[in-house]
Amino acid sequence: MGIMQFSITLEGDTPPQILLGQNLGGAIVTKLEQVKQE
């Protein structure tokens, strides 16, 4: 089985304290992106 990719959406008044390379429940953070507010 190959590597699977997952996506999560977070909302908050301040940026989350998540870092590239961080292990979250067995998965490694490889991309962080801020979405423009509409």
PEVENNOR-V366980 format. One record per backbone hydrogen bond with DSSP energy under -1.0 kcal/mol. CO is the residue of the C=O (numbers start at 1). NH is the residue of the N-H. E is the energy in kcal/mol with one decimal. If there is no record, write none. Layout:
co;nh;e
CO;NH;E
CO;NH;E
This chain:
co;nh;e
16;18;-1.5
19;22;-2.0
22;29;-2.5
24;27;-1.3
27;24;-3.5
29;21;-3.2
